[in-house]
Amino acid sequence: MGSKNGKLLLREEDVAALSKSSGLDEAQVKESFAKFIAEHPDGKMKPKDFHEMMSKVLPKKDATKMEKHVFRMYDSDNDGFIDFTEFMQVFHIMSDGTAEEVLTKMFRMFDVNNDGTISKKEMNKLIKDMYGLLKTEDPNIADKNLIAKTAFAEMDKDGNGKITEAEFIGACLGQKDISKMLALKIVDFFVDDD
């Protein structure tokens, strides 16, 4: 992205790249950019803006505890904002990406401190924050500590106390019970029930 006279604009090479990566045609990319800039004139979606968007998009879901995790998934450069490119990349992956691409983005939700691994503490935090959504759908679901402990054991294939992205993806794709359930619940979070 560039700017002209202080106004953000999308360069042709950006339009072409986003069109290729998002599955949208160039006119749709330009239209999406115009809407994004109309909402966020500085080109940056702040956490407060993200909260408002999540409330509109998912009005029936108790998303407040999950917002910071979802925000982290979008904010790939960890600058505290979501720019248009980050927004479009995640949008595309969550709607049309391969299972591996979706799980790679989901991994960022679990990796709270962005160190490239998931610790037991991070797993416990995410399960605690997700538990309200899980309990709503299945009132008889196991205790959150048991879910976190089981998921961690399924994913930590080498038993070193840290889950790598490859281990996370492998456990989810390998149909491990709790790992698969968590991944599906996160996908359900993005899909409207209506």
C-alpha positions in Angstrom: 0.0 0.0 0.0 1.1 3.5 -0.6 -0.1 7.0 -0.1 -0.6 10.1 -2.2 -1.2 13.5 -0.6 -1.6 11.8 2.7 -4.4 9.6 1.4 -3.9 5.8 1.5 -4.1 4.0 -1.8 -3.8 0.5 -3.1 -1.0 0.2 -5.7 -1.7 -1.9 -8.8 0.8 -4.5 -7.7 -1.1 -4.7 -4.3 -4.4 -5.1 -6.1 -2.9 -7.9 -8.3 -1.4 -9.7 -5.3 -4.5 -9.5 -3.2 -6.7 -10.6 -6.1 -4.5 -13.6 -6.5 -4.3 -14.5 -2.8 -8.0 -13.7 -1.9 -9.8 -15.2 -4.8 -11.6 -11.9 -5.5 -11.3 -10.1 -8.8 -9.4 -6.8 -9.0 -12.7 -4.7 -8.9 -13.8 -6.6 -5.7 -10.4 -6.0 -4.1 -10.6 -2.2 -4.8 -14.2 -2.1 -3.5 -13.2 -3.9 -0.3 -10.3 -1.5 0.1 -12.6 1.5 -0.3 -14.9 0.1 2.3 -12.1 -0.7 4.7 -10.6 2.8 4.3 -14.0 4.4 4.8 -14.3 2.6 8.1 -10.6 3.1 9.0 -9.2 6.2 7.3 -5.7 5.7 8.7 -5.7 2.1 7.2 -5.5 0.5 10.6 -8.3 -1.4 12.4 -7.8 -0.9 16.1 -8.8 -3.5 18.8 -11.9 -1.3 19.6 -12.9 -1.3 16.0 -12.4 -5.0 15.8 -14.6 -5.5 18.9 -17.4 -3.5 17.2 -17.1 -5.5 14.0 -17.2 -8.8 15.9 -20.3 -7.7 17.8 -22.0 -6.9 14.5 -20.9 -10.0 12.6 -21.4 -12.4 15.5 -24.2 -10.9 17.6 -25.5 -14.2 19.0 -22.1 -15.5 20.1 -20.4 -14.6 23.4 -17.2 -13.6 21.6 -15.7 -11.1 24.1 -13.2 -13.5 25.7 -12.2 -14.8 22.3 -11.7 -11.4 20.6 -8.1 -10.9 21.6 -7.2 -14.3 20.3 -8.9 -13.8 17.0 -7.4 -10.3 16.7 -3.9 -11.9 17.1 -4.7 -14.2 14.3 -5.3 -11.3 12.0 -2.5 -9.1 13.3 0.3 -11.1 11.6 3.0 -8.4 12.1 2.1 -7.9 15.8 1.9 -4.1 15.6 -1.4 -3.9 17.5 -3.5 -3.1 14.4 -5.0 -5.0 11.5 -4.3 -3.4 8.1 -6.2 -4.1 4.9 -3.7 -6.8 3.6 -3.8 -8.7 6.9 -7.6 -8.5 7.0 -7.9 -9.8 3.4 -5.4 -12.6 3.9 -7.2 -14.0 6.9 -10.6 -13.5 5.3 -9.5 -15.5 2.3 -7.9 -18.3 4.3 -10.8 -18.7 6.6 -13.3 -18.8 3.7 -11.4 -20.6 0.9 -8.1 -21.8 2.4 -6.8 -25.3 2.6 -7.1 -27.1 5.9 -3.4 -26.5 6.6 -3.7 -22.8 5.9 -6.7 -22.5 8.2 -4.9 -24.4 11.0 -1.7 -22.3 10.5 -3.8 -19.2 11.2 -5.6 -20.9 14.1 -2.2 -21.7 15.7 -1.7 -17.9 16.1 -4.8 -17.9 18.4 -3.3 -20.5 20.7 0.3 -19.0 20.6 -0.5 -16.2 23.0 3.0 -14.8 23.3 3.9 -15.3 19.6 7.0 -17.4 20.3 6.2 -20.1 17.7 5.0 -22.7 20.3 2.0 -23.3 22.5 2.8 -23.8 26.2 0.5 -25.5 28.8 -0.2 -22.1 30.2 -1.3 -20.8 26.8 -3.5 -23.9 26.1 -5.1 -23.4 29.5 -5.8 -19.7 28.8 -7.4 -20.3 25.4 -9.5 -23.2 26.7 -10.6 -21.0 29.7 -11.6 -18.3 27.3 -13.3 -20.7 24.9 -15.1 -22.7 27.6 -18.3 -20.5 27.6 -18.7 -21.2 23.8 -18.0 -24.9 24.3 -20.4 -25.3 27.3 -23.2 -23.5 25.5 -23.1 -26.1 22.7 -22.6 -29.1 25.0 -23.7 -28.6 28.7 -22.2 -32.0 29.6 -18.7 -31.2 28.3 -15.8 -32.2 30.4 -14.1 -29.7 32.8 -12.0 -27.1 31.1 -8.8 -28.3 32.9 -9.3 -31.8 31.6 -10.0 -30.5 28.0 -6.8 -28.4 28.1 -4.7 -31.3 29.6 -6.0 -33.8 27.0 -5.6 -31.4 24.1 -2.1 -30.7 25.1 -1.2 -34.4 25.5 -2.7 -35.1 22.0 -0.8 -32.2 20.4 2.6 -32.4 22.1 3.8 -35.4 20.1 7.4 -35.3 21.2 6.5 -34.7 24.8 8.8 -31.7 25.3 6.2 -29.5 27.0 5.7 -27.2 23.9 3.5 -27.6 20.9 4.9 -26.6 17.6 2.8 -25.4 14.6 3.5 -28.8 12.9 2.4 -30.7 16.0 -0.8 -28.6 16.2 -1.6 -29.1 12.6 -0.8 -32.8 12.7 -3.0 -33.4 15.7 -6.0 -31.5 14.2 -5.6 -33.2 10.8 -4.9 -36.5 12.4 -8.4 -36.6 13.9 -7.2 -36.5 17.5 -10.5 -36.2 19.4 -10.1 -33.0 21.5 -7.7 -31.3 19.0 -10.3 -31.8 16.2 -13.1 -30.6 18.4 -11.3 -27.4 19.3 -10.4 -26.7 15.7 -14.0 -27.3 14.6 -15.3 -25.0 17.4 -13.0 -22.2 16.2 -14.2 -22.7 12.6 -17.8 -22.7 13.9 -17.0 -19.4 15.6 -16.5 -17.8 12.2 -19.5 -19.4 10.5 -23.0 -17.9 11.2 -25.5 -20.5 12.3 -28.4 -18.8 10.4 
